[in-house]
Amino acid sequence: MPWSTRAFAMSGPERVRWPTRALALGVWLGGLWILVTRFGRVRAALLDGALDDRLAVVTLALTLVVPAIWGWRVSRKPERQKRAGVSQWDLAARAFSKNRTAVAGLVIIVLLYLVALLTPLLAPFDPAFQGDLVNERYVGPSAVHPLGTDQFARDVFSRLLYGTRISLVIGFVSVGISVTIGTVLGAIAGYIGGVVDGLIMRVVDMVISFPTLILLITIIAFFQPSIFLIVAVLGLTLWPNTARIVRAEVLSLREREFVQAAVALGYSKRRIILGHLIPNALGPVIVASTLGIGQMIVLEAGLSFLGLGVQPPTPSWGTMVADGRNVLLGAWWLSTFPGLAIVFTVLSFNLVGDGLRDALDPRLRT
């Protein structure tokens, strides 16, 4: 049996569950298929390609190298003695792996991010390329255009792939900004208390009191819409929920023995907050972050649908749905495929968030 096949087939002393092995094997085979069928593009990207083209090549190399090294290590790993204890993160990982729907959602998310990174190598056409406007407008799904064409004879499949990059990047980066701000402010408010707590929470109440969509539309209306503005606005307006979650966790953690011991040893407030409180409050934050990415994707799609998000000709799932709303009966594929992409992506993030919530909560863990 070849070493690569044996590496993926054998489970090893520490048994690796079949979804992980299947995902690694699928990623490796997919990377190999892209290398063989898109070798010309890979070579052109290496010789004279833009930054995103070279990033796609690096991602392709990782899809070939990382699963192979991981499989080789699994097949060669010596038997280890059983440890006396198991950490809470290990227990959470085992509980999460038993949740099939959550694992399926995680697999879809991983594949979506890989597709987003490999889009320059996968897309058959440039997303802004316009074909023959007389003969190629509103052409249905075919061999040349798997998902049809739009009103400007642009390939819907290529635009859908590039729109995946926009939606996932906006969701990930904006959630990263909001979670960072909310975690820091929530930890400060919960630990210090007093006037600082009251001031921070009043700001939280003020931001939450505004309708989210109306607030986003108002802010964007004063500036020229762009990807960077969308990321900044989403990240700077949706942090209060994370701040309230972290504050509630810190209020219970600051009375624990390890925090009292740190205070008795003379640790600074900054060291206690960053080194003891925030790491122990990451469980709810991780769940909120996972669910928040789906929320960000929906908000970005809604803003783009209203014309206030990503501006043409840059493809976005929301703008693609808006382009097909007036011809939904005659050219159903324009809105259907990006709409399904939004549904399945948000559903995958929600499934992962529910699975993490059950896995990280000892009361719900079985």
Residue pairs with C-beta under 8 A, 6 or more apart in sequence:
1 9
3 72
3 75
4 28
4 68
4 71
6 75
7 68
7 71
7 72
7 74
7 75
8 21
8 24
8 25
8 28
8 67
8 71
9 21
10 74
10 75
11 21
11 74
12 74
12 75
12 77
13 77
13 78
13 79
13 80
14 77
14 80
16 74
17 97
19 97
19 103
19 107
21 71
23 107
23 110
24 67
24 70
24 71
25 67
25 71
27 63
27 67
27 110
27 114
28 63
28 64
28 67
28 68
28 71
30 63
30 114
31 60
31 63
31 64
31 67
32 64
34 42
34 60
34 63
34 118
34 121
34 122
35 42
35 60
35 64
38 121
38 122
41 120
41 121
42 57
42 60
42 121
44 53
45 53
45 54
45 56
45 57
45 120
45 121
46 54
46 57
49 57
49 120
50 120
52 120
53 120
53 121
55 117
56 117
56 118
56 119
56 120
56 121
57 121
59 114
59 117
59 118
60 118
60 121
63 114
63 118
88 362
91 365
92 356
92 359
92 360
92 365
93 359
95 358
95 359
95 365
95 366
96 102
96 103
96 355
96 356
96 358
96 359
97 103
98 366
99 355
99 358
99 359
101 351
101 354
101 355
102 351
102 352
102 354
102 355
102 356
102 358
102 359
103 355
104 348
104 351
105 347
105 348
105 349
105 350
105 351
105 352
105 355
106 348
106 352
106 355
108 344
108 345
108 348
109 345
109 348
109 349
109 352
112 164
112 168
112 345
112 348
113 168
115 122
115 161
115 164
116 161
116 164
116 165
116 168
116 169
117 165
119 161
119 162
119 164
119 165
122 161
123 155
123 157
123 158
123 161
123 162
124 155
124 157
124 158
125 154
125 155
125 158
126 158
127 154
127 155
127 158
127 159
127 161
127 162
127 313
127 314
127 315
128 154
128 313
129 154
129 155
129 158
130 152
130 153
130 154
131 149
131 153
131 154
131 155
132 153
133 152
133 153
136 149
136 153
137 149
137 150
137 151
137 152
137 153
138 148
138 149
138 150
138 151
138 327
138 330
138 331
139 145
139 148
139 149
139 153
140 148
140 331
140 333
141 147
141 148
141 333
142 148
145 155
145 156
145 157
146 157
147 155
147 156
147 157
147 160
147 333
147 337
148 156
148 331
148 333
148 334
149 155
149 156
150 156
150 159
150 320
150 323
150 324
150 331
150 334
151 323
151 327
151 331
156 320
156 333
156 334
156 337
159 315
159 320
160 315
160 317
160 320
160 337
160 338
160 341
162 315
163 315
163 316
163 317
163 319
163 320
163 338
163 341
164 317
164 341
166 227
166 300
166 310
166 314
166 315
166 316
166 317
167 297
167 300
167 301
167 316
167 317
167 341
167 342
167 345
168 297
168 345
169 227
169 231
170 227
170 230
170 231
170 234
170 296
170 297
170 300
171 293
171 294
171 296
171 297
171 300
172 293
173 231
173 235
174 230
174 231
174 234
174 235
174 238
174 296
175 235
175 289
175 292
175 293
175 296
176 235
177 231
177 232
177 234
177 235
177 236
177 239
178 234
178 235
178 236
178 237
178 238
178 239
178 242
178 292
179 239
179 242
179 285
179 288
179 289
179 292
181 235
181 236
181 239
181 242
181 243
182 239
182 240
182 241
182 242
182 243
182 245
182 246
183 242
183 243
183 246
183 278
183 281
183 285
184 278
185 200
185 204
185 239
185 243
185 246
186 200
186 242
186 243
186 244
186 245
186 246
186 247
186 249
186 250
187 246
187 247
187 250
187 273
187 277
187 278
187 281
188 196
188 200
188 273
189 196
189 197
189 200
189 201
189 243
189 247
189 250
190 197
190 246
190 247
190 248
190 249
190 250
190 251
190 254
190 277
191 250
191 254
191 269
191 272
191 273
191 277
192 269
197 247
200 243
201 244
201 247
204 240
204 243
204 244
205 240
207 237
207 239
207 240
208 240
208 241
212 237
212 238
212 299
213 299
213 302
215 237
216 233
216 234
216 237
216 299
216 303
216 308
217 303
217 306
217 308
219 233
219 237
220 229
220 230
220 233
220 303
220 308
220 309
221 308
223 229
225 303
225 308
225 309
225 310
225 311
226 310
226 311
227 310
227 314
230 300
230 303
230 309
230 310
234 296
234 299
234 300
238 292
238 295
238 296
241 288
241 292
242 285
242 288
242 289
242 292
245 284
245 285
245 288
246 278
246 281
246 284
246 285
249 280
249 281
249 284
250 277
250 281
253 259
253 276
253 277
253 280
253 281
254 277
258 276
259 272
259 276
259 277
262 271
262 272
262 276
263 272
267 275
283 360
283 361
284 360
286 356
286 360
287 353
287 356
287 357
287 360
288 353
290 349
290 352
290 353
290 356
291 349
291 350
291 353
293 349
294 345
294 346
294 347
294 349
294 350
294 353
297 317
297 342
297 345
297 346
297 349
298 342
298 346
300 309
300 310
300 316
300 318
301 309
301 316
301 317
301 318
301 321
301 342
302 309
302 318
303 309
303 318
304 310
304 316
304 317
304 318
304 319
304 322
305 318
305 319
305 321
305 322
306 322
307 322
309 316
309 318
309 319
310 316
310 318
310 319
312 319
317 338
317 339
317 341
317 342
318 338
320 334
320 335
320 337
320 338
321 334
321 335
321 338
321 339
321 342
323 334
323 335
324 331
324 332
324 333
324 334
324 335
324 336
325 335
327 334
328 334
328 335
357 364
358 364
358 365
359 365
